[in-house]
Amino acid sequence: MRTYFFNIRDDLGLIEDEDGIELSGEVALWLEAIRSVDEFVRDTSRCSPMRLEVTDSEGRTVLMTPVQASLNTWRYLSNLAVVPLSLH
């Protein structure tokens, strides 16, 4: 498990995630990014361009994406049903 920090940057500066969250892998990272963007957009009235910057515990940027440009994609992905695979 690794710790990731989900920060938001806009023209006023950086809103830092001071707590971070432990995630098990890349899929969990993407799912948390979708959830974080959705939650942030619902909770803010900011109209300025924003981007999500995810960093690891060593401060390396592992994901960066514009929030507004990605919003429809985030919404689409967050509504996808997860279908368990069964092996026969």
N, C-alpha and C positions, 0 to 999 in steps of 0.2 A: 504494500500500500504506500502511496505517495501523497504528500500534502500539496494541494493546489490553492491558489488565491485568485478570485474572480473580481478583477478591478474594472472600473468604468472610467474612460477618459473622454472628456469633452473640451470645448473651447475655454472653459473655466479652470481646467486642471484635472487632477486624478482623484477619483473616489476609491480609496484603497480598501480592500477586504483584509481586515486585520486578523481575522480568525483562521481563515482557510478551511479546507475540508479534505479529509483523507478519502481517496478514491482508488479503486482496485485496478483500473486500466483505462485504455483509450475510449472504449464505449461508454464507460461510466463518466469520463471527462466530458464527452460530447452531450450526454444526457443532462448532466449538471449545467453545462453551458446553456442549453436550451431552456431549462427551468429558470436559471438565473436571469437570462435576458427577458423572458416572459414576465417574471416577477418584477424586475426593475421597470420595465415599460409600463406595467399596470400601476406601479406606485409612484411614478414621476410625471410631472407636467412639462418636463424639458423638451424643447423642440430643436435644440441645437444638435448638430451631428455628434454622435457618440460612438465609441467602439468598446467592445469587450476585449480586455487584455488579461489572459490567464497566464500566471507565472507559477513555477514550481517552487519548492522550499529553498532552492539555491538562487532564486531570483531570475531564472531564465524564462523568457517568454515562450510558451508552448502553443498558444493559440491567440490569434488576434483577428477580429472580424468587426466590420461596421454594424452597429445595432440596427439602424433604420433600414439599411439595404438588405439586411438578413432577416428582418422581422417576418416577412411572409414565409420564408424558408423555415425559420424556427417554428412558426405556428403549424406549418404542414408536418414537419418532423415530429413535433410534440403530440400530434393527433394520430400518428401511425400506430396501429395495433402491433403489439409484440406477439408473434406467434411462436410458441415453443416448437422446437424441432424434435422429432422422435426418430430414433434409429432402430431399424428392424434387422 
